[in-house]
Amino acid sequence: MKFLFSLFCFLVFLNGKSSTNEVEPKSNELKKNVLPFSSTIVVNDLPCKDVVVNIYDVETFDFESDSNEILQTIMLDKDGELSLEIPKDVSLIIEITKKGYIHKRFAVNTSDLPDEVWANGYAGFVIDSIALFKPTEGIDYAFFNYPLVLVSYDFEEGHFSYDESYSDLALAGIDLMKSFEVKQLNLISKQKEELEEAQKNNKLMMFAYSLALIVLIGIIIFLISRGRPKKIKNV
């Protein structure tokens, strides 16, 4: 139970403001039979390039595996703008990834909904920004194998939304996650300082050894130059 609580606490780590409300499109036309999904991928608050978006089927997706079948792969432009149209009657995992960075995943479910749900169309589901970050050595990021946000149709509200209870519990773990990374970074920094100090001491020892060896060789050469030394017993 403690493990499950920790897992859910860490599921969301967006590193920035996120919006999950439907917004009006630039035109007055609403999209029918699809759910527009958009966001901007950033690194250090700047648009990210070389981003890869992988789309998977939830039904066959194994969160513990690294070899899930990819339905579609999308390469984003340098501005990091992500724009998708999720068709009805699907349940998908959307994975945002970049080489050398921790991936992030989102689950979107549009399946098993009556036709009247799609009748008026939707402006879309927007996450203002999705921030990618590099891993910190010594931190286990296995929880990022799971979706950060669960998007589905809310019959009470009459539109697509995210699971607030899931997200609220996940958001509670952000500060804890950051504190773990800070502690680990401090530890790495301390270890680096200790290593540098040890290397410095080792250089001093090697210098002292080399100096002593030079002096010893000098004495030997001096003695040899004075002639053959007397025989010393029991050396």
C-alpha positions, 0 to 999 in steps of 0.5 A: 500500500505504501508503494502504491501511494508513493507511485501515485504521488509521483505520477505528475511532474510537469514543471510548469503551469498546466491547463486542462480546460477546453478552449475555443479554436481560432476558427468558429468551427468545432471538430466533430468525431475527434478530440483535438489535443494540443500542447507545447513541449519545453525544456527549461521553459523554452520550446524543445526540438527533436521531440518524438511523440509515440502513440500506443493502444492502451489495451495492449500496452504493458507499462513494465515493458520497453517494447510496446507496439507503436501505432504511430510516431510523430517528429515535432518541429523545433517549436515543440508544438504538439497538435493531435486529433484523437478519433472517437472509440479509441483508448490511447497512450500518448508518449512524449520523449526526447533522447537523454530525457525522461519521457512523459505519458498521457492516457486519452479515452474516447471509447464507448461513448454515445453518438450524441456526445460527439454531435456538437463537436469539441474545441479541444483538450489543452495542456499549456506546456509539457516540460521534459527534464534530464534524469538525476543519477541515483533517482528511480523514475520508473513511475513515469512509465505510467500516465501523468494525466487521465483524459476521458469524457465527464458526463456530469460536466458534458465535456472531456476532462481529466481525472481530478482525484488522480491528478490532485494526488499526483500533484501532491508528490511534486515537492517530495520529488523535487526534494529527492532530486535536490538531496541527490544532487547535493550528494553527487556534488559532495561526492564530486568534491570529495573525489576532487580532494582525493585526487588532489591529495593523490597528486601531492602524494605522487609528487612527494614520492617522485621527489623522494625517488629522485633524491634517492637516485641522486644519492645512489649515483653520488655513491657510485661516482665515489667508487665501489661501496664496501660490502654490507652484510645482511641487507 
